[in-house]
Amino acid sequence: MWWKDSNFSASNVPTPQHPVGEWTLSQGVNITGVEPSTSLGYTNYLVYQSADGTIQGANVLFFGPNNTAPEDTIVSPTDRFTISLSNGEVSQNVTGILSTHLSNTALRTESEGVILAVFFQVEGDGIQQYNRDGSGGEWYTATTPVSNSTTG
């Protein structure tokens, strides 16, 4: 993962380990098997499409030259995920259209607490929403209500 510190203030003195204004490859984050033309989403997780079409996420911590990702620092089963759906007996990974545009967000709800929502295309021109509890658990499909109202 590449990072760039663009804080050019007098108190931010560049060093060889922490340059300012230059793109620098972080040694702490290496996520392999990513679809070359994937889009990326980031809220609580960095979300991307893998080369096999599945939608995956990693708990990347962004700290300039000291970035980390689960491949280097797995501390919890919730640090990495692949979106899958279960019918109670079998779990199957969900694949999106290759190079789908994707987005994700964390939503606070009154009834469920924080949920992680990921949006992408699985077929045709429709967008599908997948949710799970913010701290892990099973994925489920959801719908996003869209208001048809107009403002005058």
N, C-alpha and C positions, 0 to 999 in steps of 0.2 A: 504494500500500500504506500502511496506517495503522499507526502504532506508538505505544506508550505506555511511558514510563519510570516504573516505580512504586517506585523506590528513593528513599525519603524520608529518607535518612540526612543527618546534618549536613554531611558532606563533599560531598554531591551538590547543589550550588547551581543552581537553575533559571536559564536564560537564555532570551531570546526565540528563539534558534535551537534550544535544547534544553530545552523545558519539562518539568516533572516532574508526573505525575498527570493529564496531559491527552492525549487522543487527537490525534495530529498526522499530517497527510498527508505522506508522504515524497515529495519531488520526484524521487528517483532510481529509483523502481520504478513502471512503468506497463505492465502486461500486458493487452493488448487481446483482444477476441474470446472472452471467458470465458463459459461457460454460467452464467446468473444464479443458478441454484440448485445449483451444484457444491459438493461437499465439497472440502476441501483436505487434503493430506498433506504432511508435511515430515520429511525426514531429512537427506540430503545435497542434495536438490532439493525445491523447492516443486512439488508435483504437483497438477494440476487438470484438469477436463474443459473442452474448448473448446466453443464454440457449435455446431460441426459434429459433436460427439459424440466426437471423438478425445480420447485421454488424452495430455496434454503435461506437460512438466516444464521448470523453469528453475532455474539455479544462482543463487539469490538470496542475497546477502550481507547479513545483518541487522546494521546498525550505527546504530540510531536514526535521526537525521536524515540520515545519509549512506548509507542503504540503496542497493544497486545490483542491477540485473538485466541479463541478456544484451542486452535491447533497447538498453540504454545503454552497456554495456561488454563487448561480445562479444570474448572473447580466445581462445576455443577452440571447435571444433565440438561439444565435449561440454557446452557451457554451456546448451544447449537441446535438447530432444528431443520427438519424437512417437512413441508406441509403434507399431511396424509389424512385420509378419512378412514374411519373404522366402522364396520357394521356390527361390532360386538365380538366378532370372532377373528376377522382378518383385517389388517390395516394395509391400505394401498396408497402409495405415494401419488400425489396429484401432479400432473405435468401441464405446463402452459404451452401455448403456441410459441415455438422458438423465436427468440428476440422480442417477446411480449414486453410492452411497457408495463412496469409494475410500480406500485406505491405501497407504503405502509404507514400506519399511525398507531398511537396508543390512545385509547379512549377511556375516560373515567365515566362510569355509569353508576346510577344510584343502586341498582339491584345486583350488579355483578362485580363491582370494584373496577379495576383497570383491566381492559382487554386489549390484546394486540390484534389489529385488523390488517390484512394484506389483500390488495386488489390487483388482479391481472386477468388476461384473456386465456380461457381454456379451449375455446373454439369460436369460429365466426367472429362477429363484431360485438359480442356481449362481454361485459366485465363481470367477473365473479368476485365475491368477497368471502374470505376465510377468516374466522376469528378463533381465538383461544384465550384462556386466562393469561394475564400478563406475567404470571409466575410459572407458566408451563401448563401441561395437560393436553387433552384431546382437542383437535381442530374440528370445527364445524362450519358449514356454509351459512351465510347470512345474507340478508338483503339490505340495501341502503335505500331508505325512503327518499324519493326525489320530489320536491314540490313542483307543481305545474303552475304555480301562481306567477303573475307578472307584476312588476311595479310600474306605477303610472307617472 
